[in-house]
Amino acid sequence: TLGAHPADLAELDGRFAAPVLPGEVLDLAAWQDAPGGAAFEVTAAGRPVLSGGRARFGRSH
């Protein structure tokens, strides 16, 4: 767990790396890379489909 609340999501970035077909299972791997930030990658059948993912969290309220 990254310890961030979804309501605090301030920025989301990533690159679509490959198409995803209906019915394919997506696997998300995420890790904290800086205070208030996380990196992530999405794969389908072991191939990257979303790469360079970054999320930044900040107080939204």
PDB file of N, CA, C, O and CB in Angstrom:
ATOM      1  N   THR A   1       0.835  -1.183   0.000  1.00  0.00           N
ATOM      2  CA  THR A   1       0.000   0.000   0.000  1.00  0.00           C
ATOM      3  C   THR A   1       0.878   1.245   0.000  1.00  0.00           C
ATOM      4  O   THR A   1       1.923   1.283   0.649  1.00  0.00           O
ATOM      5  CB  THR A   1      -0.949  -0.001   1.211  1.00  0.00           C
ATOM      6  N   LEU A   2       0.446   2.245  -0.725  1.00  0.00           N
ATOM      7  CA  LEU A   2       1.203   3.485  -0.818  1.00  0.00           C
ATOM      8  C   LEU A   2       0.789   4.485   0.251  1.00  0.00           C
ATOM      9  O   LEU A   2       1.480   5.480   0.469  1.00  0.00           O
ATOM     10  CB  LEU A   2       1.030   4.098  -2.190  1.00  0.00           C
ATOM     11  N   GLY A   3      -0.323   4.233   0.916  1.00  0.00           N
ATOM     12  CA  GLY A   3      -0.769   5.108   1.983  1.00  0.00           C
ATOM     13  C   GLY A   3      -1.409   6.399   1.508  1.00  0.00           C
ATOM     14  O   GLY A   3      -1.609   7.310   2.312  1.00  0.00           O
ATOM     15  N   ALA A   4      -1.733   6.506   0.241  1.00  0.00           N
ATOM     16  CA  ALA A   4      -2.356   7.718  -0.289  1.00  0.00           C
ATOM     17  C   ALA A   4      -3.848   7.471  -0.488  1.00  0.00           C
ATOM     18  O   ALA A   4      -4.267   6.357  -0.801  1.00  0.00           O
ATOM     19  CB  ALA A   4      -1.687   8.151  -1.627  1.00  0.00           C
ATOM     20  N   HIS A   5      -4.629   8.503  -0.305  1.00  0.00           N
ATOM     21  CA  HIS A   5      -6.072   8.411  -0.522  1.00  0.00           C
ATOM     22  C   HIS A   5      -6.370   8.807  -1.970  1.00  0.00           C
ATOM     23  O   HIS A   5      -5.811   9.791  -2.455  1.00  0.00           O
ATOM     24  CB  HIS A   5      -6.859   9.326   0.487  1.00  0.00           C
ATOM     25  N   PRO A   6      -7.235   8.068  -2.675  1.00  0.00           N
ATOM     26  CA  PRO A   6      -7.545   8.409  -4.071  1.00  0.00           C
ATOM     27  C   PRO A   6      -8.005   9.853  -4.260  1.00  0.00           C
ATOM     28  O   PRO A   6      -7.743  10.448  -5.306  1.00  0.00           O
ATOM     29  CB  PRO A   6      -8.609   7.481  -4.593  1.00  0.00           C
ATOM     30  N   ALA A   7      -8.677  10.418  -3.281  1.00  0.00           N
ATOM     31  CA  ALA A   7      -9.148  11.803  -3.405  1.00  0.00           C
ATOM     32  C   ALA A   7      -7.990  12.793  -3.437  1.00  0.00           C
ATOM     33  O   ALA A   7      -8.172  13.938  -3.850  1.00  0.00           O
ATOM     34  CB  ALA A   7     -10.087  12.146  -2.251  1.00  0.00           C
ATOM     35  N   ASP A   8      -6.801  12.371  -3.006  1.00  0.00           N
ATOM     36  CA  ASP A   8      -5.641  13.254  -2.990  1.00  0.00           C
ATOM     37  C   ASP A   8      -4.811  13.184  -4.272  1.00  0.00           C
ATOM     38  O   ASP A   8      -3.758  13.816  -4.353  1.00  0.00           O
ATOM     39  CB  ASP A   8      -4.771  12.920  -1.814  1.00  0.00           C
ATOM     40  N   LEU A   9      -5.267  12.426  -5.276  1.00  0.00           N
ATOM     41  CA  LEU A   9      -4.538  12.331  -6.539  1.00  0.00           C
ATOM     42  C   LEU A   9      -4.525  13.698  -7.213  1.00  0.00           C
ATOM     43  O   LEU A   9      -5.581  14.257  -7.511  1.00  0.00           O
ATOM     44  CB  LEU A   9      -5.175  11.262  -7.473  1.00  0.00           C
ATOM     45  N   ALA A  10      -3.326  14.241  -7.455  1.00  0.00           N
ATOM     46  CA  ALA A  10      -3.192  15.559  -8.063  1.00  0.00           C
ATOM     47  C   ALA A  10      -2.752  15.472  -9.521  1.00  0.00           C
ATOM     48  O   ALA A  10      -3.093  16.343 -10.321  1.00  0.00           O
ATOM     49  CB  ALA A  10      -2.202  16.398  -7.276  1.00  0.00           C
ATOM     50  N   GLU A  11      -1.997  14.426  -9.876  1.00  0.00           N
ATOM     51  CA  GLU A  11      -1.470  14.313 -11.233  1.00  0.00           C
ATOM     52  C   GLU A  11      -1.258  12.844 -11.576  1.00  0.00           C
ATOM     53  O   GLU A  11      -0.817  12.060 -10.736  1.00  0.00           O
ATOM     54  CB  GLU A  11      -0.148  15.106 -11.380  1.00  0.00           C
ATOM     55  N   LEU A  12      -1.573  12.477 -12.812  1.00  0.00           N
ATOM     56  CA  LEU A  12      -1.395  11.107 -13.280  1.00  0.00           C
ATOM     57  C   LEU A  12      -0.825  11.172 -14.688  1.00  0.00           C
ATOM     58  O   LEU A  12      -1.340  11.897 -15.539  1.00  0.00           O
ATOM     59  CB  LEU A  12      -2.743  10.302 -13.247  1.00  0.00           C
ATOM     60  N   ASP A  13       0.245  10.410 -14.933  1.00  0.00           N
ATOM     61  CA  ASP A  13       0.924  10.457 -16.220  1.00  0.00           C
ATOM     62  C   ASP A  13       1.355   9.055 -16.603  1.00  0.00           C
ATOM     63  O   ASP A  13       1.610   8.229 -15.727  1.00  0.00           O
ATOM     64  CB  ASP A  13       2.138  11.414 -16.177  1.00  0.00           C
ATOM     65  N   GLY A  14       1.440   8.775 -17.875  1.00  0.00           N
ATOM     66  CA  GLY A  14       1.913   7.481 -18.351  1.00  0.00           C
ATOM     67  C   GLY A  14       1.866   7.437 -19.864  1.00  0.00           C
ATOM     68  O   GLY A  14       1.358   8.352 -20.513  1.00  0.00           O
ATOM     69  N   ARG A  15       2.403   6.361 -20.415  1.00  0.00           N
ATOM     70  CA  ARG A  15       2.460   6.198 -21.865  1.00  0.00           C
ATOM     71  C   ARG A  15       1.834   4.866 -22.247  1.00  0.00           C
ATOM     72  O   ARG A  15       2.222   3.821 -21.725  1.00  0.00           O
ATOM     73  CB  ARG A  15       3.919   6.284 -22.379  1.00  0.00           C
ATOM     74  N   PHE A  16       0.863   4.904 -23.159  1.00  0.00           N
ATOM     75  CA  PHE A  16       0.300   3.662 -23.677  1.00  0.00           C
ATOM     76  C   PHE A  16       1.377   2.996 -24.522  1.00  0.00           C
ATOM     77  O   PHE A  16       1.873   3.593 -25.477  1.00  0.00           O
ATOM     78  CB  PHE A  16      -1.012   3.918 -24.513  1.00  0.00           C
ATOM     79  N   ALA A  17       1.743   1.762 -24.176  1.00  0.00           N
ATOM     80  CA  ALA A  17       2.849   1.077 -24.838  1.00  0.00           C
ATOM     81  C   ALA A  17       2.389  -0.006 -25.805  1.00  0.00           C
ATOM     82  O   ALA A  17       3.138  -0.374 -26.711  1.00  0.00           O
ATOM     83  CB  ALA A  17       3.758   0.474 -23.810  1.00  0.00           C
ATOM     84  N   ALA A  18       1.180  -0.523 -25.635  1.00  0.00           N
ATOM     85  CA  ALA A  18       0.661  -1.581 -26.505  1.00  0.00           C
ATOM     86  C   ALA A  18      -0.848  -1.638 -26.349  1.00  0.00           C
ATOM     87  O   ALA A  18      -1.384  -1.248 -25.311  1.00  0.00           O
ATOM     88  CB  ALA A  18       1.308  -2.965 -26.170  1.00  0.00           C
ATOM     89  N   PRO A  19      -1.539  -2.124 -27.380  1.00  0.00           N
ATOM     90  CA  PRO A  19      -2.992  -2.250 -27.268  1.00  0.00           C
ATOM     91  C   PRO A  19      -3.389  -3.347 -26.284  1.00  0.00           C
ATOM     92  O   PRO A  19      -2.639  -4.293 -26.047  1.00  0.00           O
ATOM     93  CB  PRO A  19      -3.602  -2.537 -28.636  1.00  0.00           C
ATOM     94  N   VAL A  20      -4.577  -3.197 -25.723  1.00  0.00           N
ATOM     95  CA  VAL A  20      -5.161  -4.203 -24.828  1.00  0.00           C
ATOM     96  C   VAL A  20      -6.453  -4.672 -25.475  1.00  0.00           C
ATOM     97  O   VAL A  20      -7.273  -3.865 -25.911  1.00  0.00           O
ATOM     98  CB  VAL A  20      -5.418  -3.626 -23.372  1.00  0.00           C
ATOM     99  N   LEU A  21      -6.622  -5.981 -25.532  1.00  0.00           N
ATOM    100  CA  LEU A  21      -7.825  -6.555 -26.127  1.00  0.00           C
ATOM    101  C   LEU A  21      -8.857  -6.856 -25.051  1.00  0.00           C
ATOM    102  O   LEU A  21      -8.486  -7.159 -23.917  1.00  0.00           O
ATOM    103  CB  LEU A  21      -7.486  -7.830 -26.912  1.00  0.00           C
ATOM    104  N   PRO A  22     -10.146  -6.780 -25.378  1.00  0.00           N
ATOM    105  CA  PRO A  22     -11.182  -7.107 -24.395  1.00  0.00           C
ATOM    106  C   PRO A  22     -10.944  -8.499 -23.807  1.00  0.00           C
ATOM    107  O   PRO A  22     -10.636  -9.452 -24.523  1.00  0.00           O
ATOM    108  CB  PRO A  22     -12.584  -7.030 -25.040  1.00  0.00           C
ATOM    109  N   GLY A  23     -11.093  -8.586 -22.513  1.00  0.00           N
ATOM    110  CA  GLY A  23     -10.920  -9.859 -21.817  1.00  0.00           C
ATOM    111  C   GLY A  23      -9.521 -10.102 -21.292  1.00  0.00           C
ATOM    112  O   GLY A  23      -9.324 -11.019 -20.494  1.00  0.00           O
ATOM    113  N   GLU A  24      -8.534  -9.308 -21.712  1.00  0.00           N
ATOM    114  CA  GLU A  24      -7.176  -9.489 -21.197  1.00  0.00           C
ATOM    115  C   GLU A  24      -7.116  -9.028 -19.741  1.00  0.00           C
ATOM    116  O   GLU A  24      -7.747  -8.041 -19.362  1.00  0.00           O
ATOM    117  CB  GLU A  24      -6.146  -8.706 -22.063  1.00  0.00           C
ATOM    118  N   VAL A  25      -6.363  -9.745 -18.949  1.00  0.00           N
ATOM    119  CA  VAL A  25      -6.183  -9.401 -17.538  1.00  0.00           C
ATOM    120  C   VAL A  25      -5.031  -8.414 -17.429  1.00  0.00           C
ATOM    121  O   VAL A  25      -3.957  -8.632 -17.991  1.00  0.00           O
ATOM    122  CB  VAL A  25      -5.914 -10.676 -16.668  1.00  0.00           C
ATOM    123  N   LEU A  26      -5.265  -7.325 -16.700  1.00  0.00           N
ATOM    124  CA  LEU A  26      -4.238  -6.308 -16.483  1.00  0.00           C
ATOM    125  C   LEU A  26      -3.642  -6.474 -15.098  1.00  0.00           C
ATOM    126  O   LEU A  26      -4.363  -6.683 -14.122  1.00  0.00           O
ATOM    127  CB  LEU A  26      -4.819  -4.886 -16.655  1.00  0.00           C
ATOM    128  N   ASP A  27      -2.317  -6.381 -15.015  1.00  0.00           N
ATOM    129  CA  ASP A  27      -1.607  -6.424 -13.737  1.00  0.00           C
ATOM    130  C   ASP A  27      -0.951  -5.074 -13.512  1.00  0.00           C
ATOM    131  O   ASP A  27      -0.266  -4.552 -14.391  1.00  0.00           O
ATOM    132  CB  ASP A  27      -0.546  -7.575 -13.707  1.00  0.00           C
ATOM    133  N   LEU A  28      -1.166  -4.510 -12.324  1.00  0.00           N
ATOM    134  CA  LEU A  28      -0.607  -3.214 -11.960  1.00  0.00           C
ATOM    135  C   LEU A  28       0.454  -3.416 -10.899  1.00  0.00           C
ATOM    136  O   LEU A  28       0.206  -4.055  -9.876  1.00  0.00           O
ATOM    137  CB  LEU A  28      -1.709  -2.248 -11.460  1.00  0.00           C
ATOM    138  N   ALA A  29       1.638  -2.871 -11.140  1.00  0.00           N
ATOM    139  CA  ALA A  29       2.706  -2.854 -10.140  1.00  0.00           C
ATOM    140  C   ALA A  29       2.999  -1.390  -9.832  1.00  0.00           C
ATOM    141  O   ALA A  29       3.224  -0.597 -10.745  1.00  0.00           O
ATOM    142  CB  ALA A  29       4.004  -3.614 -10.646  1.00  0.00           C
ATOM    143  N   ALA A  30       2.998  -1.030  -8.551  1.00  0.00           N
ATOM    144  CA  ALA A  30       3.245   0.359  -8.153  1.00  0.00           C
ATOM    145  C   ALA A  30       4.200   0.378  -6.979  1.00  0.00           C
ATOM    146  O   ALA A  30       4.203  -0.532  -6.150  1.00  0.00           O
ATOM    147  CB  ALA A  30       1.924   1.086  -7.792  1.00  0.00           C
ATOM    148  N   TRP A  31       5.015   1.426  -6.914  1.00  0.00           N
ATOM    149  CA  TRP A  31       5.957   1.576  -5.817  1.00  0.00           C
ATOM    150  C   TRP A  31       6.172   3.058  -5.566  1.00  0.00           C
ATOM    151  O   TRP A  31       6.097   3.881  -6.479  1.00  0.00           O
ATOM    152  CB  TRP A  31       7.302   0.860  -6.124  1.00  0.00           C
ATOM    153  N   GLN A  32       6.439   3.377  -4.313  1.00  0.00           N
ATOM    154  CA  GLN A  32       6.687   4.771  -3.945  1.00  0.00           C
ATOM    155  C   GLN A  32       8.082   5.134  -4.413  1.00  0.00           C
ATOM    156  O   GLN A  32       9.043   4.429  -4.107  1.00  0.00           O
ATOM    157  CB  GLN A  32       6.531   4.999  -2.402  1.00  0.00           C
ATOM    158  N   ASP A  33       8.203   6.226  -5.153  1.00  0.00           N
ATOM    159  CA  ASP A  33       9.513   6.643  -5.651  1.00  0.00           C
ATOM    160  C   ASP A  33       9.960   7.989  -5.102  1.00  0.00           C
ATOM    161  O   ASP A  33      11.104   8.391  -5.311  1.00  0.00           O
ATOM    162  CB  ASP A  33       9.491   6.700  -7.149  1.00  0.00           C
ATOM    163  N   ALA A  34       9.083   8.683  -4.410  1.00  0.00           N
ATOM    164  CA  ALA A  34       9.403   9.972  -3.798  1.00  0.00           C
ATOM    165  C   ALA A  34       8.293  10.287  -2.808  1.00  0.00           C
ATOM    166  O   ALA A  34       7.194   9.745  -2.924  1.00  0.00           O
ATOM    167  CB  ALA A  34       9.554  11.114  -4.877  1.00  0.00           C
ATOM    168  N   PRO A  35       8.561  11.154  -1.834  1.00  0.00           N
ATOM    169  CA  PRO A  35       7.474  11.544  -0.931  1.00  0.00           C
ATOM    170  C   PRO A  35       6.318  12.145  -1.738  1.00  0.00           C
ATOM    171  O   PRO A  35       6.513  13.087  -2.506  1.00  0.00           O
ATOM    172  CB  PRO A  35       7.981  12.558   0.135  1.00  0.00           C
ATOM    173  N   GLY A  36       5.132  11.600  -1.558  1.00  0.00           N
ATOM    174  CA  GLY A  36       3.961  12.092  -2.271  1.00  0.00           C
ATOM    175  C   GLY A  36       3.879  11.637  -3.718  1.00  0.00           C
ATOM    176  O   GLY A  36       3.045  12.132  -4.475  1.00  0.00           O
ATOM    177  N   GLY A  37       4.735  10.696  -4.113  1.00  0.00           N
ATOM    178  CA  GLY A  37       4.723  10.251  -5.503  1.00  0.00           C
ATOM    179  C   GLY A  37       4.890   8.754  -5.623  1.00  0.00           C
ATOM    180  O   GLY A  37       5.445   8.103  -4.739  1.00  0.00           O
ATOM    181  N   ALA A  38       4.406   8.217  -6.722  1.00  0.00           N
ATOM    182  CA  ALA A  38       4.521   6.786  -6.984  1.00  0.00           C
ATOM    183  C   ALA A  38       4.772   6.573  -8.467  1.00  0.00           C
ATOM    184  O   ALA A  38       4.340   7.359  -9.310  1.00  0.00           O
ATOM    185  CB  ALA A  38       3.247   6.028  -6.525  1.00  0.00           C
ATOM    186  N   ALA A  39       5.476   5.498  -8.762  1.00  0.00           N
ATOM    187  CA  ALA A  39       5.669   5.062 -10.142  1.00  0.00           C
ATOM    188  C   ALA A  39       4.856   3.792 -10.319  1.00  0.00           C
ATOM    189  O   ALA A  39       4.640   3.051  -9.360  1.00  0.00           O
ATOM    190  CB  ALA A  39       7.195   4.828 -10.480  1.00  0.00           C
ATOM    191  N   PHE A  40       4.401   3.534 -11.549  1.00  0.00           N
ATOM    192  CA  PHE A  40       3.642   2.310 -11.776  1.00  0.00           C
ATOM    193  C   PHE A  40       3.793   1.845 -13.212  1.00  0.00           C
ATOM    194  O   PHE A  40       4.177   2.605 -14.101  1.00  0.00           O
ATOM    195  CB  PHE A  40       2.165   2.521 -11.443  1.00  0.00           C
ATOM    196  N   GLU A  41       3.480   0.569 -13.411  1.00  0.00           N
ATOM    197  CA  GLU A  41       3.518  -0.058 -14.727  1.00  0.00           C
ATOM    198  C   GLU A  41       2.340  -1.014 -14.815  1.00  0.00           C
ATOM    199  O   GLU A  41       1.982  -1.657 -13.829  1.00  0.00           O
ATOM    200  CB  GLU A  41       4.878  -0.803 -14.974  1.00  0.00           C
ATOM    201  N   VAL A  42       1.742  -1.107 -15.984  1.00  0.00           N
ATOM    202  CA  VAL A  42       0.637  -2.038 -16.210  1.00  0.00           C
ATOM    203  C   VAL A  42       1.067  -3.015 -17.298  1.00  0.00           C
ATOM    204  O   VAL A  42       1.566  -2.613 -18.349  1.00  0.00           O
ATOM    205  CB  VAL A  42      -0.685  -1.281 -16.613  1.00  0.00           C
ATOM    206  N   THR A  43       0.865  -4.314 -17.028  1.00  0.00           N
ATOM    207  CA  THR A  43       1.201  -5.344 -18.001  1.00  0.00           C
ATOM    208  C   THR A  43      -0.024  -6.202 -18.297  1.00  0.00           C
ATOM    209  O   THR A  43      -0.952  -6.287 -17.492  1.00  0.00           O
ATOM    210  CB  THR A  43       2.363  -6.218 -17.490  1.00  0.00           C
ATOM    211  N   ALA A  44      -0.008  -6.832 -19.462  1.00  0.00           N
ATOM    212  CA  ALA A  44      -1.025  -7.808 -19.861  1.00  0.00           C
ATOM    213  C   ALA A  44      -0.270  -8.982 -20.465  1.00  0.00           C
ATOM    214  O   ALA A  44       0.480  -8.811 -21.426  1.00  0.00           O
ATOM    215  CB  ALA A  44      -2.081  -7.195 -20.886  1.00  0.00           C
ATOM    216  N   ALA A  45      -0.462 -10.168 -19.911  1.00  0.00           N
ATOM    217  CA  ALA A  45       0.237 -11.370 -20.382  1.00  0.00           C
ATOM    218  C   ALA A  45       1.748 -11.157 -20.402  1.00  0.00           C
ATOM    219  O   ALA A  45       2.442 -11.657 -21.287  1.00  0.00           O
ATOM    220  CB  ALA A  45      -0.255 -11.761 -21.783  1.00  0.00           C
ATOM    221  N   GLY A  46       2.253 -10.404 -19.410  1.00  0.00           N
ATOM    222  CA  GLY A  46       3.682 -10.181 -19.275  1.00  0.00           C
ATOM    223  C   GLY A  46       4.267  -9.080 -20.145  1.00  0.00           C
ATOM    224  O   GLY A  46       5.454  -8.781 -20.024  1.00  0.00           O
ATOM    225  N   ARG A  47       3.479  -8.471 -21.014  1.00  0.00           N
ATOM    226  CA  ARG A  47       4.004  -7.391 -21.851  1.00  0.00           C
ATOM    227  C   ARG A  47       3.511  -6.043 -21.328  1.00  0.00           C
ATOM    228  O   ARG A  47       2.355  -5.929 -20.919  1.00  0.00           O
ATOM    229  CB  ARG A  47       3.584  -7.587 -23.332  1.00  0.00           C
ATOM    230  N   PRO A  48       4.366  -5.027 -21.336  1.00  0.00           N
ATOM    231  CA  PRO A  48       3.946  -3.704 -20.864  1.00  0.00           C
ATOM    232  C   PRO A  48       2.892  -3.101 -21.788  1.00  0.00           C
ATOM    233  O   PRO A  48       3.065  -3.067 -23.007  1.00  0.00           O
ATOM    234  CB  PRO A  48       5.156  -2.763 -20.762  1.00  0.00           C
ATOM    235  N   VAL A  49       1.807  -2.631 -21.198  1.00  0.00           N
ATOM    236  CA  VAL A  49       0.773  -1.947 -21.973  1.00  0.00           C
ATOM    237  C   VAL A  49       0.642  -0.481 -21.556  1.00  0.00           C
ATOM    238  O   VAL A  49       0.103   0.331 -22.309  1.00  0.00           O
ATOM    239  CB  VAL A  49      -0.572  -2.661 -21.808  1.00  0.00           C
ATOM    240  N   LEU A  50       1.128  -0.142 -20.374  1.00  0.00           N
ATOM    241  CA  LEU A  50       1.225   1.243 -19.925  1.00  0.00           C
ATOM    242  C   LEU A  50       2.564   1.351 -19.211  1.00  0.00           C
ATOM    243  O   LEU A  50       2.802   0.663 -18.218  1.00  0.00           O
ATOM    244  CB  LEU A  50       0.008   1.661 -18.983  1.00  0.00           C
ATOM    245  N   SER A  51       3.439   2.219 -19.721  1.00  0.00           N
ATOM    246  CA  SER A  51       4.776   2.326 -19.146  1.00  0.00           C
ATOM    247  C   SER A  51       5.037   3.751 -18.672  1.00  0.00           C
ATOM    248  O   SER A  51       4.322   4.683 -19.041  1.00  0.00           O
ATOM    249  CB  SER A  51       5.841   1.899 -20.170  1.00  0.00           C
ATOM    250  N   GLY A  52       6.051   3.902 -17.865  1.00  0.00           N
ATOM    251  CA  GLY A  52       6.426   5.224 -17.374  1.00  0.00           C
ATOM    252  C   GLY A  52       5.352   5.891 -16.546  1.00  0.00           C
ATOM    253  O   GLY A  52       5.273   7.119 -16.506  1.00  0.00           O
ATOM    254  N   GLY A  53       4.524   5.102 -15.883  1.00  0.00           N
ATOM    255  CA  GLY A  53       3.436   5.661 -15.092  1.00  0.00           C
ATOM    256  C   GLY A  53       3.940   6.389 -13.854  1.00  0.00           C
ATOM    257  O   GLY A  53       4.832   5.910 -13.153  1.00  0.00           O
ATOM    258  N   ARG A  54       3.353   7.554 -13.599  1.00  0.00           N
ATOM    259  CA  ARG A  54       3.694   8.328 -12.408  1.00  0.00           C
ATOM    260  C   ARG A  54       2.415   8.922 -11.847  1.00  0.00           C
ATOM    261  O   ARG A  54       1.549   9.391 -12.586  1.00  0.00           O
ATOM    262  CB  ARG A  54       4.738   9.445 -12.731  1.00  0.00           C
ATOM    263  N   ALA A  55       2.315   8.893 -10.540  1.00  0.00           N
ATOM    264  CA  ALA A  55       1.190   9.515  -9.843  1.00  0.00           C
ATOM    265  C   ALA A  55       1.761  10.430  -8.769  1.00  0.00           C
ATOM    266  O   ALA A  55       2.723  10.082  -8.086  1.00  0.00           O
ATOM    267  CB  ALA A  55       0.226   8.438  -9.221  1.00  0.00           C
ATOM    268  N   ARG A  56       1.156  11.600  -8.631  1.00  0.00           N
ATOM    269  CA  ARG A  56       1.565  12.537  -7.581  1.00  0.00           C
ATOM    270  C   ARG A  56       0.341  12.829  -6.731  1.00  0.00           C
ATOM    271  O   ARG A  56      -0.743  13.105  -7.244  1.00  0.00           O
ATOM    272  CB  ARG A  56       2.174  13.862  -8.182  1.00  0.00           C
ATOM    273  N   PHE A  57       0.534  12.763  -5.442  1.00  0.00           N
ATOM    274  CA  PHE A  57      -0.561  12.983  -4.503  1.00  0.00           C
ATOM    275  C   PHE A  57      -0.303  14.255  -3.714  1.00  0.00           C
ATOM    276  O   PHE A  57       0.828  14.532  -3.315  1.00  0.00           O
ATOM    277  CB  PHE A  57      -0.727  11.776  -3.552  1.00  0.00           C
ATOM    278  N   GLY A  58      -1.358  15.025  -3.492  1.00  0.00           N
ATOM    279  CA  GLY A  58      -1.295  16.235  -2.692  1.00  0.00           C
ATOM    280  C   GLY A  58      -2.633  16.411  -1.999  1.00  0.00           C
ATOM    281  O   GLY A  58      -3.639  15.858  -2.445  1.00  0.00           O
ATOM    282  N   ARG A  59      -2.658  17.148  -0.951  1.00  0.00           N
ATOM    283  CA  ARG A  59      -3.916  17.363  -0.218  1.00  0.00           C
ATOM    284  C   ARG A  59      -4.906  18.076  -1.111  1.00  0.00           C
ATOM    285  O   ARG A  59      -4.635  19.167  -1.615  1.00  0.00           O
ATOM    286  CB  ARG A  59      -3.678  18.175   1.080  1.00  0.00           C
ATOM    287  N   SER A  60      -6.066  17.448  -1.304  1.00  0.00           N
ATOM    288  CA  SER A  60      -7.090  18.060  -2.156  1.00  0.00           C
ATOM    289  C   SER A  60      -8.132  18.812  -1.339  1.00  0.00           C
ATOM    290  O   SER A  60      -9.041  19.424  -1.899  1.00  0.00           O
ATOM    291  CB  SER A  60      -7.773  16.997  -3.004  1.00  0.00           C
ATOM    292  N   HIS A  61      -8.003  18.768  -0.019  1.00  0.00           N
ATOM    293  CA  HIS A  61      -8.982  19.442   0.831  1.00  0.00           C
ATOM    294  C   HIS A  61      -8.306  20.112   1.991  1.00  0.00           C
ATOM    295  O   HIS A  61      -8.972  20.733   2.819  1.00  0.00           O
ATOM    296  CB  HIS A  61     -10.029  18.467   1.336  1.00  0.00           C
TER     297      HIS A  61
END
